[in-house]
Amino acid sequence: MTDLLKIILIVLVLLFLIKKKWDLGLVLFIGTLLTGVAFRLDFPVLARNILEALISTETLSLFGIIILVLYLGNLLQLKGNFKKMVDSFKNLIPEPRLILALPSSFIGLLPMIGGALMSAPIVEEAGQRWKLTPAWKTFLNYWFRHIWEYSWPLYVNMILASAILQIPIKRIATVQFPFTVLAAILGLIILFKHVHRLPDEKTGGKFLKSLLNLILSIWPIFLVIVLIFVFKFSMLLALAATAFLTQIFFRMDFRERSRILWQSISLKTLFLIASVMVFKRILEVSGALESVTGVFQSEGISAYLLLFAVPFFLGLLTGVNHAYVGISFPILLPIFGSENPDMVLVMFAYVSGFVGILLSPTHLCLVLTLDYFKAELRDVYKILLWPSVVIFIAAFLVLLFLRIL
């Protein structure tokens, strides 16, 4: 119990520092040092394991993956591909109301900071046709922007979970994909129920041209997914092959290529990845994880409560997607099973944390979207709360029928 109290105190310190807006990578590194001190690791042992974690194959691969994901996002944005994609929708969508959902969804295929603001002008323009309130425009833009984060392998949440659990990312994506489908269905139900239908608009014979423009605008994203799921490429290899092909098919001079590459090397993000992997390593070698196992069994009410509470409150309090995976998953590893993780338990913890993220008033995407549409948070919550609860209930029912009963 004493060791468990140490872990609880460390997590509370991390939450306090995150609440004070400290850099998440620095916070996790401080958590590493606190864990080493609390569990009496000798300095040479602590330093050696930190170094080994930093130069491990998993960490170096993560560095490459993150840089390449950011590179593709910056490339497509700077070359105007996302704008071309949104313009194509105007001639491709037979149901006018879908213009309120599809641009946000497609832009959400590639993670980027402030990505919700790219589709916000489209939702703003389309929303005028139905005289939607700021709260409704905020919800539609925000909800559909995030339907992919349960399963899309380009998101850092998914990449971190795969690295921490040491399982292929496609395994996580396959198990959690139904929640992406459920989120999309819930969003469409709300959209079609609240927004009345308008007469179809003529495309003016531009359908085929618009379809071709859509494909050409986002082909790198789909190529990555095809290489991973069809040809069984590793995440790193799929991204590297796609990035190489963009060098051939995108006309850019050396200066422009160098600028995009330099913008994609985020030292802050790389430090965060390194801190997560080091934190995980020190939790393992210090014996901290065994103390969790000793108090909470891998099954039972206490374990299930931890699977919900730790990621949910980390997500809710921080609003940082990486935080609930990076901090909670290493701690919950003994419950998941370190050798062969129980994917039902992983799913429940992941969805619990992401529901916390969706509802967090400090979530950057929500804050930016609220500001753009000049909406009140309480009005958005009135719409956002029930589909978020439905997502969680669905995850709990899966847990209930497959593990508890």
FENGI-V418195 format. One record per residue. N is the residue number from 0. PHI is phi in whole degrees, -180 to 180 (999 if undefined). Layout:
n = (N/N)
phi = (PHI/PHI)
This chain:
n = (0/1/2/3/4/5/6/7/8/9/10/11/12/13/14/15/16/17/18/19/20/21/22/23/24/25/26/27/28/29/30/31/32/33/34/35/36/37/38/39/40/41/42/43/44/45/46/47/48/49/50/51/52/53/54/55/56/57/58/59/60/61/62/63/64/65/66/67/68/69/70/71/72/73/74/75/76/77/78/79/80/81/82/83/84/85/86/87/88/89/90/91/92/93/94/95/96/97/98/99/100/101/102/103/104/105/106/107/108/109/110/111/112/113/114/115/116/117/118/119/120/121/122/123/124/125/126/127/128/129/130/131/132/133/134/135/136/137/138/139/140/141/142/143/144/145/146/147/148/149/150/151/152/153/154/155/156/157/158/159/160/161/162/163/164/165/166/167/168/169/170/171/172/173/174/175/176/177/178/179/180/181/182/183/184/185/186/187/188/189/190/191/192/193/194/195/196/197/198/199/200/201/202/203/204/205/206/207/208/209/210/211/212/213/214/215/216/217/218/219/220/221/222/223/224/225/226/227/228/229/230/231/232/233/234/235/236/237/238/239/240/241/242/243/244/245/246/247/248/249/250/251/252/253/254/255/256/257/258/259/260/261/262/263/264/265/266/267/268/269/270/271/272/273/274/275/276/277/278/279/280/281/282/283/284/285/286/287/288/289/290/291/292/293/294/295/296/297/298/299/300/301/302/303/304/305/306/307/308/309/310/311/312/313/314/315/316/317/318/319/320/321/322/323/324/325/326/327/328/329/330/331/332/333/334/335/336/337/338/339/340/341/342/343/344/345/346/347/348/349/350/351/352/353/354/355/356/357/358/359/360/361/362/363/364/365/366/367/368/369/370/371/372/373/374/375/376/377/378/379/380/381/382/383/384/385/386/387/388/389/390/391/392/393/394/395/396/397/398/399/400/401/402/403/404)
phi = (999/-62/-64/-64/-62/-60/-63/-61/-64/-62/-63/-64/-62/-62/-62/-62/-67/-65/-63/-84/71/-71/-60/-64/-61/-65/-60/-67/-66/-62/-60/-62/-64/-63/-64/-61/-70/-63/-103/56/-80/-62/-58/-60/-67/-61/-65/-63/-71/-62/-63/-63/-67/-68/-103/-69/-60/-62/-68/-64/-64/-61/-57/-62/-62/-65/-62/-70/-62/-65/-62/-63/-63/-65/-62/-66/-73/-70/-86/78/-68/-70/-65/-62/-62/-64/-63/-64/-61/-62/-104/-104/-89/-75/-103/-55/-65/-69/-64/-80/-121/-66/-58/-61/-65/-69/-65/-68/-66/-123/-62/-161/-67/74/-60/-63/-74/-70/-90/-57/-63/-67/-64/-62/-66/-66/-64/-64/-67/-109/55/-70/-75/-56/-64/-70/-65/-63/-60/-62/-67/-72/-66/-71/-64/-113/-69/-85/-70/-76/-147/-75/-72/-87/-80/-60/-53/-67/-63/-65/-60/-62/-69/-67/-82/58/-133/-60/-65/-67/-68/-66/-61/-65/-66/-97/-58/-55/-77/-65/-62/-62/-62/-65/-64/-60/-62/-69/-60/-64/-60/-71/-76/-90/-103/-76/-76/-111/-59/-63/-101/-75/-90/68/72/-99/-60/-64/-64/-67/-63/-64/-64/-64/-63/-68/-75/-129/-60/-62/-64/-69/-64/-58/-67/-63/-64/-76/-90/-97/-97/63/-69/-70/-58/-64/-67/-62/-67/-64/-63/-66/-62/-63/-66/-65/-66/-84/-94/-99/-82/-146/-82/-62/-64/-68/-61/-64/-64/-65/-63/-64/-65/-85/-92/-90/-62/-64/-69/-64/-65/-62/-61/-61/-66/-62/-68/-68/-59/-61/-62/-71/-60/-72/-77/-79/88/-63/-68/-64/-67/-67/-62/-68/-94/-110/-70/-69/-132/114/-59/-63/-66/-66/-64/-63/-60/-86/-66/-63/-68/-63/-74/-63/-66/-66/-79/-97/69/-107/-58/-70/-66/-71/-79/-64/-94/-79/-65/-60/-69/-87/-55/-62/-76/-61/103/-74/-78/-136/-56/-77/-71/-67/-68/-61/-59/-63/-67/-64/-65/-58/-65/-73/-62/-61/-62/-59/-93/-71/-73/-103/-65/-58/-61/-67/-62/-65/-70/-58/-67/-64/-90/57/-100/-91/-59/-63/-70/-69/-59/-61/-91/-75/-64/-71/-66/-65/-65/-62/-59/-66/-60/-61/-64/-67/-66/-60/-60/-61/-81/-96/-130/-86/-78)
